[in-house]
């Protein structure tokens, strides 16, 4: 038995090597650049530069985009997931396939397609003009960036939520409905609490990448609106100041880790409250 367990542990070695080579070592390199200036002297100014007016403005805008994207994805994902739960196996499979199909496309091509749709002379305004509504100007705006990030990260909210909701026993829901519970009550007292683990996974997979999706801001925002990821990219690529870029990256990483720790703590508190109530 021990020999069998040791063989199973050996299967983890490739993952350990991969993690050390492509995660741990790069993080150490970034941290080294962040804590040194161009002369090689120790400094915290690169990390503290996140509070500079320009960088702080980009950080706040990034939080607005990430928070708005996460909230919209939640509001869109729950109805879709509940509808998927009621479909037969073939319907669920087809719908999920359609949902994840755009994930197989090139990221830049998807953004360029949305740029064509949302531009002043794009498909959206053409359709609205034919309907007699008139054109709208949302290209290179906050709205266009939000549309891009929601479109890109919605599947990452739907899939973990679907796994969590599909695991809920239908008998529990039917029992609640037989006892007179309305649909909103069933959702609030049964479905939502039991789907929180999937919701937490979805929030993690949507909030963090949407906060740093600088390519979306470049293409759909026209370079007029900058996320903190755009500032970091400029420090690395244009200014060639790797120390400042690494410092801002570390500051952002610290902020994200604190946010995720706070989210996990809230989730654990809600679990303890539910156990106490039971």
C-alpha positions as CSV (number, residue, x, y, z in Angstrom):
1,X,0.0,0.0,0.0
2,X,2.8,2.4,0.9
3,X,4.6,1.6,-2.3
4,X,1.4,2.4,-4.3
5,X,1.0,5.7,-2.5
6,X,4.6,6.6,-3.2
7,X,4.1,6.0,-6.9
8,X,1.0,8.2,-6.9
9,X,3.0,11.0,-5.2
10,X,5.6,10.7,-7.9
11,X,3.0,11.8,-10.4
12,X,3.0,15.2,-8.8
13,X,6.6,15.9,-9.6
14,X,6.1,17.2,-13.1
15,X,3.6,19.7,-11.7
16,X,6.0,20.7,-8.9
17,X,8.8,21.3,-11.5
18,X,6.4,23.3,-13.7
19,X,5.2,25.4,-10.8
20,X,8.7,26.2,-9.5
21,X,10.0,27.0,-13.0
22,X,7.2,29.0,-14.4
23,X,5.5,30.5,-11.2
24,X,7.8,30.6,-8.2
25,X,11.0,31.7,-10.0
26,X,9.3,34.4,-12.1
27,X,7.7,35.8,-8.9
28,X,11.1,35.9,-7.2
29,X,12.5,37.8,-10.2
30,X,9.7,40.3,-10.2
31,X,10.0,40.7,-6.5
32,X,13.7,41.4,-6.8
33,X,13.1,44.0,-9.5
34,X,10.4,45.6,-7.3
35,X,12.6,46.0,-4.3
36,X,15.6,47.5,-6.2
37,X,16.1,50.8,-8.1
38,X,18.0,51.1,-11.3
39,X,21.2,51.4,-9.3
40,X,20.6,48.2,-7.5
41,X,19.8,49.9,-4.1
42,X,17.0,48.6,-1.9
43,X,13.8,50.7,-2.1
44,X,10.1,50.5,-1.5
45,X,9.3,53.4,-3.8
46,X,8.5,51.2,-6.7
47,X,5.7,49.4,-4.7
48,X,4.5,52.6,-3.1
49,X,4.2,54.3,-6.5
50,X,0.8,52.7,-6.7
51,X,-0.6,55.6,-4.6
52,X,0.7,58.2,-7.1
53,X,-2.3,60.1,-8.6
54,X,-2.0,58.6,-12.1
55,X,-1.5,55.1,-10.9
56,X,-4.2,55.4,-8.2
57,X,-6.7,56.6,-10.8
58,X,-5.9,53.6,-13.0
59,X,-6.3,51.3,-10.0
60,X,-9.7,52.7,-9.0
61,X,-10.8,52.4,-12.7
62,X,-9.6,48.8,-12.7
63,X,-11.6,48.1,-9.6
64,X,-14.7,49.6,-11.2
65,X,-14.3,47.5,-14.3
66,X,-13.6,44.3,-12.3
67,X,-16.4,44.9,-9.8
68,X,-18.9,45.8,-12.5
69,X,-17.9,42.9,-14.7
70,X,-18.1,40.4,-11.7
71,X,-21.6,41.7,-10.7
72,X,-22.9,41.6,-14.3
73,X,-21.5,38.1,-14.8
74,X,-23.3,36.9,-11.6
75,X,-26.6,38.5,-12.7
76,X,-26.3,36.8,-16.1
77,X,-25.0,33.5,-14.9
78,X,-27.6,32.6,-12.3
79,X,-30.6,32.7,-14.7
80,X,-28.7,30.8,-17.3
81,X,-27.5,28.2,-14.8
82,X,-31.0,27.7,-13.5
83,X,-32.3,27.3,-17.0
84,X,-29.6,24.8,-17.8
85,X,-30.5,22.7,-14.8
86,X,-34.1,22.3,-16.1
87,X,-33.0,21.2,-19.6
88,X,-32.4,17.6,-20.7
89,X,-28.9,16.3,-21.2
90,X,-28.8,17.1,-24.9
91,X,-30.0,20.7,-24.3
92,X,-27.5,21.3,-21.6
93,X,-24.6,19.9,-23.7
94,X,-25.5,22.1,-26.7
95,X,-25.9,25.2,-24.6
96,X,-22.6,24.7,-22.8
97,X,-20.9,24.1,-26.1
98,X,-22.3,27.3,-27.5
99,X,-21.2,29.1,-24.3
100,X,-17.6,27.9,-24.4
101,X,-17.2,28.0,-28.2
102,X,-15.9,31.7,-28.2
103,X,-13.2,30.6,-25.7
104,X,-11.6,28.7,-28.6
105,X,-11.2,31.8,-30.7
106,X,-8.2,34.1,-30.5
107,X,-8.6,36.8,-27.8
108,X,-7.5,39.6,-30.1
109,X,-9.8,38.6,-32.9
110,X,-12.8,38.6,-30.5
111,X,-11.9,42.1,-29.4
112,X,-11.5,43.4,-32.9
113,X,-14.9,41.9,-33.8
114,X,-16.5,43.8,-30.9
115,X,-14.6,47.0,-32.0
116,X,-16.3,46.6,-35.4
117,X,-19.7,46.0,-33.8
118,X,-19.5,48.9,-31.4
119,X,-17.8,51.5,-33.6
120,X,-19.7,54.6,-34.8
121,X,-20.2,53.0,-38.2
122,X,-20.4,49.5,-36.9
123,X,-23.0,46.8,-37.0
124,X,-24.8,47.9,-33.9
125,X,-25.5,51.4,-35.1
126,X,-26.5,50.1,-38.5
127,X,-29.1,47.9,-37.0
128,X,-30.4,50.6,-34.7
129,X,-30.6,53.0,-37.6
130,X,-32.6,50.5,-39.7
131,X,-35.0,50.1,-36.7
132,X,-35.5,53.9,-36.5
133,X,-33.9,54.2,-33.1
134,X,-30.9,56.2,-34.1
135,X,-27.2,55.6,-33.6
136,X,-25.4,55.6,-30.2
137,X,-21.8,56.4,-29.6
138,X,-20.3,54.0,-27.1
139,X,-17.0,53.2,-28.9
140,X,-13.9,53.9,-26.9
141,X,-15.9,54.3,-23.7
142,X,-16.3,52.7,-20.3
143,X,-19.4,50.8,-21.7
144,X,-17.5,49.3,-24.5
145,X,-14.7,48.0,-22.2
146,X,-17.3,46.6,-19.9
147,X,-19.0,44.8,-22.7
148,X,-15.7,43.3,-23.8
149,X,-14.7,42.0,-20.4
150,X,-18.2,40.6,-19.6
151,X,-18.2,38.8,-22.9
152,X,-14.8,37.3,-22.4
153,X,-15.2,36.2,-18.7
154,X,-18.8,35.2,-18.5
155,X,-18.1,31.5,-19.1
156,X,-15.7,31.5,-16.2
157,X,-18.6,32.5,-14.0
158,X,-21.2,30.2,-15.5
159,X,-19.2,26.9,-15.5
160,X,-18.3,26.8,-11.7
161,X,-21.8,28.0,-10.9
162,X,-23.3,25.3,-13.1
163,X,-21.3,22.6,-11.3
164,X,-22.4,23.9,-7.9
165,X,-26.1,24.2,-8.9
166,X,-26.3,20.9,-10.8
167,X,-25.0,19.2,-7.6
168,X,-28.1,20.4,-5.7
169,X,-30.6,17.5,-5.2
170,X,-33.8,18.2,-7.1
171,X,-35.7,16.5,-4.2
172,X,-34.8,19.4,-1.9
173,X,-36.1,22.0,-4.3
174,X,-39.3,20.0,-5.0
175,X,-39.9,19.6,-1.3
176,X,-39.6,23.3,-0.7
177,X,-42.0,24.0,-3.5
178,X,-44.5,21.4,-2.2
179,X,-44.4,23.2,1.2
180,X,-45.5,26.4,-0.5
181,X,-42.1,28.2,-1.0
182,X,-42.1,30.6,-3.9
183,X,-39.3,30.6,-6.5
184,X,-37.5,33.6,-5.0
185,X,-37.6,31.9,-1.6
186,X,-36.3,28.7,-3.0
187,X,-33.5,30.6,-4.6
188,X,-32.6,32.7,-1.6
189,X,-32.9,29.9,1.0
190,X,-31.7,26.9,-0.9
191,X,-30.0,27.4,-4.3
192,X,-28.0,30.5,-3.5
193,X,-26.5,29.2,-0.2
194,X,-25.6,25.8,-1.6
195,X,-24.0,27.4,-4.7
196,X,-21.7,29.8,-2.8
197,X,-18.6,27.6,-3.3
198,X,-19.1,27.8,-7.1
199,X,-19.9,31.5,-6.8
200,X,-16.6,32.1,-5.0
201,X,-14.7,30.2,-7.7
202,X,-16.4,32.2,-10.3
203,X,-15.7,35.5,-8.6
204,X,-12.0,34.6,-8.3
205,X,-11.8,33.6,-12.0
206,X,-13.6,36.8,-13.2
207,X,-12.5,39.6,-10.8
208,X,-8.7,39.1,-10.9
209,X,-8.2,38.8,-14.7
210,X,-10.8,41.5,-15.6
211,X,-8.9,43.9,-13.3
212,X,-5.7,43.6,-15.4
213,X,-7.2,43.1,-18.9
214,X,-5.2,45.9,-20.5
215,X,-5.6,44.6,-24.0
216,X,-9.3,45.1,-23.8
217,X,-8.8,48.7,-22.7
218,X,-6.3,49.3,-25.5
219,X,-8.6,48.0,-28.3
220,X,-12.2,48.8,-27.0
221,X,-11.1,51.9,-25.0
222,X,-9.0,53.3,-27.8
223,X,-6.2,54.0,-25.4
224,X,-8.2,56.8,-23.8
225,X,-9.1,54.8,-20.6
226,X,-6.3,52.9,-18.8
227,X,-6.4,50.1,-16.4
228,X,-3.6,49.5,-14.0
229,X,-2.5,46.7,-16.4
230,X,-1.9,49.4,-19.1
231,X,0.3,51.4,-16.7
232,X,2.4,48.3,-15.9
233,X,2.7,47.4,-19.6
234,X,3.9,50.9,-20.4
235,X,6.5,50.8,-17.7
236,X,7.9,47.5,-19.1
237,X,7.5,48.1,-22.8
238,X,7.7,51.8,-23.4
239,X,9.6,53.3,-20.5
240,X,11.8,50.2,-20.1
241,X,11.6,50.7,-16.3
242,X,11.3,47.1,-15.1
243,X,11.8,48.1,-11.5
244,X,8.7,50.4,-11.5
245,X,6.7,47.9,-13.6
246,X,7.6,45.1,-11.2
247,X,6.8,47.3,-8.2
248,X,3.3,48.1,-9.5
249,X,2.8,44.5,-10.3
250,X,3.7,43.5,-6.7
251,X,1.5,46.2,-5.3
252,X,-1.4,45.0,-7.4
253,X,-0.7,41.4,-6.4
254,X,-0.8,42.3,-2.7
255,X,-4.1,44.1,-3.2
256,X,-5.6,41.2,-5.0
257,X,-4.4,38.7,-2.4
258,X,-5.9,40.9,0.4
259,X,-9.2,41.1,-1.5
260,X,-9.3,37.4,-2.1
261,X,-8.5,36.7,1.6
262,X,-11.3,39.0,2.7
263,X,-13.7,37.1,0.3
264,X,-12.7,33.7,1.6
265,X,-13.1,34.9,5.2
266,X,-16.6,36.2,4.5
267,X,-17.4,32.8,2.9
268,X,-16.1,31.0,6.0
269,X,-18.1,33.2,8.3
270,X,-21.3,32.5,6.3
271,X,-20.6,28.8,6.5
272,X,-20.2,29.0,10.3
273,X,-23.4,31.0,10.6
274,X,-25.3,28.4,8.6
275,X,-23.9,25.5,10.7
276,X,-24.9,27.4,13.9
277,X,-28.4,28.0,12.4
278,X,-28.8,24.3,11.6
